[in-house]
Amino acid sequence: MEELNSHKIDDERCVDEAFQDLLEGYLRSNHRKKIDIIKRAFNFAREAHKGVRRRSGEPYIMHPIAVARIVSQEIGLGSTSICAALLHDVVEDTDYTVEDIENLFGAKIASIVEGLTKISGGIVADHISLQTENFRKLLLTMSEDIRVIIIKIADRLHNMRTLDSMSTAKQYKIAGETIYIYAPLAHRLGLYAIKSELEDLSFKFEHPESYEKIKRQIADSESNRHEMYAHFAGPIEKRLKERGFVYTMKARVKSVYSIWKKMQAKHINFEEVYDLFAVRIVFECPEGNDEADMCWAIYNIITQIYHPHPERTRNWLATPKPNGYKALHVTVMGPDGNWIEVQIRSQRMDEIAERGLAAHWKYKTGDHSEDSELNVWIENIKNALDNPSPDAMDMLSNIKMNLYSNEIFVFTPKGDLITLPKDATVLDLAFTLHSDLGFHCIAAKVNHKLVPMTQKLRSGDQVEILTSKSQSPKADWIEHVTTAVAKSRLAASLRKDRRQIIAIGEKMFNDFLTECGMKPGNEIINRALGRLGFKTPDAMFYKIGSGGITIDDNLRKQLQYKNSGNKLMQYLTLGLARPKEDSLPELTDDPKESIDRKQTYILRNENGVPNYHIAECCHPIPGDEVLGIVEPGEQSVIVHKQECPEAMKIKSSYGSRIVSTMWQADNEQSFPVMIEIRGIDRKGMLNDITNVVTNGHNVNMRSLNINAEQGVFIGKLSINVHNTSDVTKLCTDLRKIKGMKNAVRINE
């Protein structure tokens, strides 16, 4: 009994200390000090969650306190948001209602808590209809009160910080969902610091070995970076002080995730990431001075000392990013022969860059000029949701694409500035301006020159949309738009005609099956999807109904040939294709399951028969960090690389079917791998390459293709290997060949 009381006292002391830390941080802020309502919200939540513990063992109330602390001290919101964060789980987890919250704390706090309750749990559910609805709710709350989504992001951040206590399968699901949608949302709202931490934490749980390795490499390179920074910063600091600037200047290292992503994209080693850090100058702007003028004055000082890169100056002063980001970036050649990016900001710009414009949005000092772009973006999201795609993953992908994409700025004939995603076309702009312009668009004048509607736009273009009343949307238009609003409006317009054609195609397909003596059903449809290369039944039926493909005796033979690997997960593996919802078998947990998801699944190859299938989208091999997706038959798993984009989508939507995996040592089975080689061409190079591959390596060469031009060659070497160690050793030896500049494994 004494021990129990001691634990209770310790818990209460920890809770009191955590809440006191929250209060002290709030008191240091510039907000009006509404201590009483925060204390009341804390005491109410503490009592509501009394006796409940998190999976980690700590009292549950520690979670709402932590979320409130993030909201207050890391994002900068005030008392209303702090109270909502403290109360955000009360309605979902206890018997209290939104009406109770409103009676005690007012309509505004109750409204935010209600919004958070609507989108409780994961964004993406295990069933597609729930997934669609949750994602719609999440985005719609942004237009009602932006604080709802900010608190939700803070909630996810704390969950990621404490993810160690969850099972491996849950970690994969939550990390995948976080990096797929929460990090882009944080990015779009300007919460840069939180976006970076969400990415790093997701990466840590998905690729623990790579994460730790890059962290060590960053730490090991610290002395070199410090020396490089000192050489670079000294002359600049001297000039800034002479000119009377009050400033801070420091080097900011890239995040672990961004370094890894660059290494993957460019097929380079850590040592080859030349822009490992950027230099940031944050200056005080005295009252009456112009921030932009001071930015350019610092720019002039820097470029008088170092030569700027002719194509790497970024002026975010005149046209801020839609998330409110303002700064002046210049990349210069440092004294050590490295390109170094310098970011120049005022203190106000820096606060918005780190905490996000949303932290200032209409809750501190009224409206801000920078808000217009955020308002426009939120309005576009609402418009896109008016006619959502019936395919949940299509809708999610379309919206997500507009979260992370780089922006371009174009002008209307009257000079109005319009923000669009990179690679947006004339048709995207037409739909952004008005649906009727999009539906009747035939072409455009870009900078007074006639161009087709599919023309990609560039920043600075002035665009006049040309229309015709006789024009109507065509099915192939959807391939030439990138914005979510254009895709959703086009899809809605085309859906009516499309449904009629789909019905015709489905009847033709079913009649064909009947003639061939096959019974229509989910199994035969899934087999047809795989054989014909379609993602959904509707897409296949549409192509049949419109005469795009012919169903003949050849198809009959393919459908009658049964393949054990041809199951529901095959189309997930090949491209995350999804049949329409009413034909999709439920992916729920089977109480008679033969694969225990709580245990690590050993990937074996017994007597030449593996207990797994290799994903065609990423071709993992033993030694790769992988995860397994349990097949509906519960007898096998599909194995994906953890960084595989398709696996990331699957983790978000079928998290309950994820299982951690481990390769069993096996030197009998071999796997195909592609290696890209680059170097300086010379006589005998081809012979040297084949000698290295065939001598002393446990690999089998399948093909070698090399193209040489003007003394430089690029080649692709296809081999069979047993594991990643074979690949690493071969690449290392290939790089030792005279003239060989790089040899890396690639996905193909």
N, C-alpha and C positions, 0 to 999 in steps of 0.2 A: 504493500500500500504506500509506504514511504517513497519507494522508487517511482511509483506511478505519479504521486504528487510532485516529486522532483521534476519529472519530465514535463508535467503540466506547467509548472512554474517557469521552466526553461523555455517552453513554447511561447508562453505569454510574454516573456521578456524579449524574445526574438521578434515577435509581432510588434510590440511597442517600439522597439528600436527601429524597425523597418519603417513604421509609420512616422516616427519622429524625423527620420532622414528625409522622407517625402515632404513633410511640412517645412523643414529647414530649407530645402531646395526651392520650394514654392515661395517662401518668404524672401529669398534672394532675387526673385524675378521682378519684372516691372509691372506685373498684374496687380489689380486692386486686391487687397488682402481680405478674402472672404473665408476666414479660418473656420467659422462656426459651421457652415454648411458642409465643409469638407470633413470636419470631425463627426458630424451627424451621419454622413454617408459611410464613413469608416466604421463607426459603432454599429450601424444597421447591418452592413455587410458582414462584419465580424460575427454578429449574433446569428445571421441567416446561415452562415457556413460553419457554425459551431460544431465541432466534433468530426468534421470532414477533413480528410487528408489527401494530398496529391500522391501520385504513384511514387514520388521520390521520398515520401514519408513526412514531409513538412506539413504544417497546418495549411488548409486550402486558401485561407485569407491572404497568405503570403503572395499568391499569384496576382490577385487584383491590386495589391499594394505595388508590386513590381511593375505591372502594366501602367498604373497611375504615375509611377516615378518616371517611366520612359516617356509618357505623354507630357509630363510637366518639364522634366529636366533635359531630356534629349530632343524633344520636338518643340517645346516652348508654349504649349497650350495652357489655358487658365482653369479657373475653379470649376466651371461647368463640365469641362472635359475630364478633369480629375475625378469629380464625383461620378460621372458616367463610367469611367474606367473602374472605379472601386465597386460599382454596382453592376458591372456588365454581365456577370454570370448569375445574378440573384434570381431573375425571372425564369431562366432556363433550368436552374438546378434546385430551386426551392419552391415552396407553395405560394410565394408572393407573386403578385400580378403587376402589370404595367400601371394599372389604376392605383395600386398601393404606392408605387414609386412617384406617380404624379401628385397624389395627395400629400406626400411627405416632402418632396423635393421640387415640385413644379413641373410644368408641361415640357419645357425644353430638355431637361435632363431625362425625363421619362421618354420623350421622343427618340433621343439618342440610344437609350437602353433598349427600346423596342426595335430600333434598326439593327442593333448588335445581336439581339435575340433572333431576329429573322434570318440572319446569316451565320448562326452559331454552327460550330463544328467545322468540317472541311468545306472548301468551296466546291470540290468535286466529289460527288457521292459515288457509291458503287453501282447504282442503277442510273441509266442515262437520263431518264425523265427528271429525276431528282437533281442530277448534275446540272442540267440546263436551267432548272428553276433556281437553284442556289446561286449560280453564276449571274443570272438575271437580277436577282435580289441584291447581290453584292454591288453590281454596277449602278442599279437604280438608286441605291441609298446615297451615292455620291452626289446626285443632283438635289436630294432632299436636305442633306446636311453633310458636308465634307468631313466633319469630325467623326462621323460613324466609321468611315473607312480608315481614317488615321488611327483611331483607337483599335480597330481590328488588326491593322498592321502591327501596332505595338503589342497586341495580344499574341500575334504570331511570333514576333521577335523574342518575347520571353519564353514561349513554348520551345523555340529553337535553341535558346540558351540552356534549357533544361531537358533537352531531348535524350540525354544519356540514359535516363531511367526507363525509356521505352524499349520495346523489343526491336530486333533488327528489321523485321518486316515493316513495323510501324515507322521506324526511322526512315526507311526508303520511301515510303508513301508520303510522309509529311515533308521530307526534304525535297522530293520531286515536285510536289505541289507548290512548295515555297519558291523554288527557283523558276518554276514554270509560270507562276502568275503573281505571287505576292511581291517578289523582287521587282518585276516590271512595273507593278502598281506604285511601289515606293519610288522608283525612278521617275515615273510620269508625274508624281506629285512633288518632285524635287527633294525628296528625303534621301539625299545622296549617301550620308553616313550609314543610315539604316539599310538602304539598298545594298551597299557593299558588305555589311555584316551579314545580312540574310544570305547573300551569295556565298560568302566564305563559310558560314555555318552549314549550309546545304552541301557544299563541296566537301567539307570535313566529314560529314556522315556518309556521303556517297562514295568518296575516294579517300579514305583515311590515310593510306600509305602515301599517296601523291601529295596530300595536304601537308603531312608532317615533313616530307622530303623538301618541298618548296619552302616551308617555314625555316627549316635548317639552312637551306641555301641562302635565304634572305639574311638570316643572322650571320652566316659565315662571310657574306659579302659586305657587311656593315662598315668595316674599317676602310675598304676601298671606296665605298660610296661617300663616306665622311670626308676622305681626302679629296675626292673629285669635287664634292660640293664646296669645300673650303677654297679650292683653286678658282672655282667658278664664281662664288658669291662675293669674295673679297672686294674686287674692283667695283662691283655694283653697289655694295653697301657703302663704300667710301663716297661715291658720287651722290647717292640718295641722301646721306647725312649732310654733305656739302650744300645740297639744294634745300635742306630744311624739312624733309619728309619725316613724319612720325609713322613708323611701320614695324611690322614683324615679317621676317623672311625665313622660310624653312623648307626643307626638302620633304616631299611626301612620297613614300614608296607605294607602288602599285599594290593592290590587294592580291592575296594568294590566288583567288579565283581568276582574276583578270590576267595574271601572269600565266597561269595554266592554260587559259583559253587562247592566249596568243601563241603559246608553245604548240598547242594542238592545231591551230589554224594555219600556222606558217611552217609546221614540221621542224621546229628548231629546239635546241637545248636551252636550259636556263641561262647559260653563259652568253647565248646569242640574243637575249632580250635586251636590246640596247637602251630602250626608254624605261628602265627599271624604276626611275623616280622622276618626278617633276618638281619644279621649284615654285613655291607660291609666295607672292608678296601681297600682304594685306595692309592697307594704309588707312590712317585716320583722315577723314574729310572734314576740315573745319567748316563751321556754318557759313554759308554764303559762297562757298567754293563749288565748282561743278565737278562731280565724280568722274564723268567721262573725260574732261580735260586733264584731270590729274592722272587718269589711267594712261592717256596718250603721252603725257610728260614723262612718266616712268618708262613707257615703251621706247621713247626717243633716247633716254639715258642708256637703256640696255643695248639697243641696236647701234649706238655709237661705240660700244665696247666690243660687241660680238656681232658676227654676220648673221642676219636672219635667213631662215629657209624661205625661198621665194614663194612656196605654195602652202606654208604651214602657219599663216596668221589667221586667227579666228576672232572676228569682231562680234561678240555677243552683247555689245553695248547698244547699238542702234536697233538691232532686232533680237531681243531676248528669246531664249528657248521658251516653248509653251509652258514649261513648269516654273517659269519665272527666273531662270538662271541668267545672270548678267556677269560678264567678265571680258577681259581682253587677253587672248592667248597668243604667244609668239614662240616659235621654236628657233633656237639659235645654235650655232656651232661653238661649243665650249672650248676652253684652252687645252683639254685633253683629247680633242678630236672626236667628241661625242655630241650628237644632237640632243639638246636639253630643252624641254618645254617649260616656259615660264607663264604662270597664271597670275594676272594682275587684277586685284579686286579691292573695293572699299570694304570697310568693316560691315556695312549694311549688306552689300552684295555677298559677302562671305557667310553671313548668318543665314541668308535666304538659300545660298548654295548648299549649306550643310544641313539645315533644318527643314528646308522646303518653304515655298511660297505659301503653302496651305497653312502653315503655322501663323501667318500674318493675315490670312484671308478673312477680312470683314469682322474680325473678332477683337482687334486691338484699337486701331485708330480710324476705322471706317474703310471706305473703298480705296483701292489702289489701282493705278493705271496698269500695272502688270497683270491684273486679274483677268483682263479681257480674253487673253489666249486660253487660260484655264477654263473660263466660262464656255468659250467656243468648243473646246475639246469635250467638256462634259455634255454639252448640248448635242454634239455629234454622236456620243455614246448613246444618249437617249434615243436619238433618231434611228441608230442602228438596231436598237432593241425593240423598236416599234414593229419590225417585221423580222423576227429572229429566224435563223436557219433551224429547221427541224433536227439537223445533225448537231449535237451538242459540241463535239470536238471541232467542227468547222466554225461554229460561232465563237468558241473560245479562241481558236487560232486567229480568226480575223480580228477580234478585238485586241488580242495580245500583240499582234503585228503592229498595231498602232500605238502600243504602249512603249515599245523599245526603239522604234524606228527613228533614224535621224530625220530631221525636218528640212524642208526647203521652203523658200518664201517667194511667192509669185504675186503679180499685180493684176487687177482688173483694168479695163480701159479707162475707168475713172480714177485709177491710182490707189484703190483700196488694197491693203496688204492681206493676203490669204496664206495661212500656214498649211502645208500638206506633208505627208510622209515622203521620204526619199523614194524615187522611182514612181511617183504618182504620175498619171497620164492626164491628157486633156479631159477624158471622160470622168476621171476622179474629180477634177475641178468642177465640171458641169454639175455633178450630183451634189458636191459640197455647197454650191451656190443655190441650187433648187432642183427638186426632183424632176420637174417638167423640162428643165434644160438638159438634164441627163437623158431622159427618155427620148427626146427629140434631137439630140446632138448628131450632127453629120460631120463636122470638122471644126477647125479653129484657126484663128490668125494669131500666131505667136511672134511677137516682135514684128507685126505687120506682114508676116510671111504665112501663106496658107500651108497648114499641116494636117495630117489625118487625126482622127479622134484618139488613136492609139499612141500618139507621140508622147514620149516621156518628157516631163518638164524639168527645168533647171532653175535654181535660185536666180531671181532677178528677171525672169521672163514676164512679159506683159501679154496677157492672154484674153482674146475675145472669142467667146463661144458662138459658133454658127449652128442654127437649128433649122429644121424643116418639119411642118405639121404632118407630112406623110411618113416621117421616120418613126420606127417603133423598135423596142429593144430586141436584140438577137441573142441567142444562147451563148455564142462565142465571146460576147462582150465581157462576160464575167472573168475571162482570162486576161483581160487588159485593164483591170482596176485593182487597186491595192487597199483603198480605204474601206473600213468596215461599213460605213454608211452607204457607199456605192454598192458593195457586194450584197448587203441585206436588201436594199431597195430593188436592185436588179433581180435578185432571187425571188422576191415576193411578186414582182411583175410577171416573171416567166413561169411561176409555179402553176398557174391555172392551166395554161396551154400544155405545160409539161405533164400535168397529172393525166390529161386525156391520152397523151402519147404513151405514158407509162402503163396505163390500163390496157391499151392495145398491145404493147410489148409483152406484158405479163400474160395476157390471154394467148398470144402466139407461142410463148415459151411453154406454158402449161399444155397447150394442144400438142406441141412437139413432143413433150415428155410422154403424154398419153399414147401417141402414135408409136413411140419407141418402147412402150411397155414399162415405163418408169413412173413411179408415183411422185407427184409434186410434194415438196416439203422442205423443211429447213436444211436437212442434210444435203439434198441435191442442189439447192440454191447456193449453199456455201461452197460446194464443190465447183459449181459453175463460175462463181466469183473468182476462185483461184485460177481456174483454167483460162478464163477470158480476161483476167487482169483488171477486174472492176472492184471498187471499194464498197459499193452498196448495191443491193438488189435494184433500187430505183434507177441508178445509173445504168445498170445492165439492161433493164427493161426499156428504158428510154432509147438506148442505142438500137435495140432490136426493133422497137416500134417505129423509129424514124428511118429504118432501113440502113443504119450505119454498119450493122454486122448481119451476117447470114447464119441462121441455125441450120446445120446440115448433118450429114452422116458422120463427118469428121468429129463434130462436137459430141454426137451420140457415143462414139467410141471413147472419147475422153471422159465423159460423165460416167460411163459404165465401168471404167477402170478404177478400182478402189485403191487408195493409198492410205496407209495407217497414219501418215503424217498430215493427212488432209483433214484437219479438224478446225474447230472454230478459231483456235489461236493462230492458225496459219495466216489468216488475213490480218490479224493483229501484227504478226511478225513482219509481213511483207509491206505494211504501210498503214497500220492502224485503221484499216477499212472497217466500216461498221454497217451491217445490214440495218434496214429500218427497224424501229424499236419493236414493232409487233412481231418481227421474225427473229428477234435476237434471243437465244436461250438465256435464261437467268444465270448469272455468274455468282450464285450465292454459295456459301459454304455448305458442303455436303456432310451431314453427320456421320456418314460411312466412309469419309475420306481415307485414302490410303497413304497420302503424303502429309506428314506432320509439319505444318508451317512454322511451328515453334522451334523445330530442330533444323540444323544446317543440312541441306540436301547434298549428298555426295554425288558428284557427276562421274559415273562409272561407264566403262565400256567392257561388258562381259561377253566373251566369245564373239566379239565383233558386233554386238548389238548394244548400242548406247542407251542409257535410260534418260536421254535428253535429246532435244533438237536444237541445232545451231540456227540463230536468227540470221536470215539472209541480208538484213539491212546493215549489219555491223560486223559479221563474221568473227566472233570472239574465238580465242584459242586458249589452251591452258596457260595460266600465268596472268591473263588479263583479269582486271577487277570486273566481276560479272554479278548479275542477279538472275533469278529464275522466275518465270511466270508459269504457275501451275496450269496445266491443260485441263479442260472440263472432265476428261476421263479419269483424272487423278492418278494416272500411271506414269506421267512424264512431265517434263518442264521445257519451256522454250528458254534458251540461254541468250541474254543480251549483254553487251558491254554496258557498264553503268553510265557512261557518258553518251550513249546512243540516244539521239533525239526521239526516236520512236519509243524507246523504253521509258523516257521521261514522260511522254504522254500517257503511256500505259500505267505508270506508277500513279499518276494523278487520277486515273479513272477506274483502275482495277486493283487498288492497293491491297484489298483483302486476299488477292491471289499471289502476292509476292512472297518468295521464299529465299532466304539467304543460301548461297551455294558454295561448294568447295570442290576443286578439281582433284580427282584421285590420280596419283602418279601413274603415268601410262606412256611407255615409250614405243608402243606398237602402233597406236592410231596417229595419223598425220592430218594436218589441217592446211587449207590453202591460204597463202599470205601474199600480198603485193608490196614490193619495195620500190620506192622511187629513188633513182640515182641521178646526180647532177655533177658535172665537172668540166674540165678543160680537155678537149679532144686532142688525141695524139695517136701516132702509129703504135699499134700493139695494145691499145686500151681495151678493146673487146676481148682479146685473148687473156689479158690480166684479170678481167672481171670473171670470165668463165673458169679460170684456174682457181681463183679464190673460192668461188661457189662450190666447185666440184671436189676440191682438195681439203680434207680435214674438217668438213662441216656435215652435221647430221641432217642434211636437207636434200630434197629432190627438186631439181630445176624443171619447171614446166614450160616456161617461155621467157624470152628476153627480147624486148623491142627497144631500139635506140634510134633517136633522131639527132643528127649533128648539123649545126648551122653556124657558120662563121667562127669556127674554132671552139664552140661550146656544145655540149651534148646533154640531152635529157633522156632518161630511159626508164622503163618499167620492167621489173624482174618478178616473174610469178614463180613461186616455189611452194613446196609442201614441207611443213615443219611439225615438230612434236609439241613445242611450247614457245613461250616468249623468250626464254633463254637462248634458244637456237637463233631467233631473229636478232636479238641483241648482239650476240657474238658475231654473226655474219655481217651485220651493219658496221660494227666496230672494225672488222678486218677489211671491209670494202673501203672504208674511209682512209685506210692506210695506203691505198693504191696511189701512186704518183698522179697528181692532177684531179683526183676525186675530191669534190668539195662537200658533198653530203650524200648520205644514204639513210633513208628513213622509211619505216613502215607506213603505208597509207591504206585507207578504206576504199575499196573499189568493187 
